[in-house]
Amino acid sequence: MASQARRVAALFIDWLLCAFVVVAAFRTPYWQVQYWTLLVFVVQDIVLTGLIGITVGKRLLGLRVVRLDGRMVGLGWALIRTALILTIVPPLMQDHDLRGQQDRASNTAVVRI
């Protein structure tokens, strides 16, 4: 299982990349950057986690999201997982094997590759 520090670092990298995309590609007013960054983050997290199990930040830190039954995460479970990550509290509440509430709800785990 992946450590909390690696998970947070991957999340931070993903957020920074999304902010960069918003500033570079969308050229939104300064006061709107945070909202567009959130939207881009949600879309990239759902799509990349759901289809391949890896976001850019996770790949850079050698992490991967996997289903416990071995199947692909899928867009539906990635949506649930991302929604819970955005609420902040579920990722902080971990069980004995370092799975946050978002992982338990979507039957996934973040592992090192």
Stockholm file with secondary structure:
# STOCKHOLM 1.0

chainA/1-113         MASQARRVAALFIDWLLCAFVVVAAFRTPYWQVQYWTLLVFVVQDIVLTGLIGITVGKRLLGLRVVRLDGRMVGLGWALIRTALILTIVPPLMQDHDLRGQQDRASNTAVVRI
#=GR chainA/1-113 SS CCCHHHHHHHHHHHHHHHHHHIIIIICCCGGGHHHHHHHHHHHHHHHHHHHTSCCHHHHHTTEEEEETTSSCCCHHHHHHHHHHHHTSHHHHCBCTTSCBHHHHHTTEEEEEC
#=GC SS_cons         CCCHHHHHHHHHHHHHHHHHHIIIIICCCGGGHHHHHHHHHHHHHHHHHHHTSCCHHHHHTTEEEEETTSSCCCHHHHHHHHHHHHTSHHHHCBCTTSCBHHHHHTTEEEEEC
//
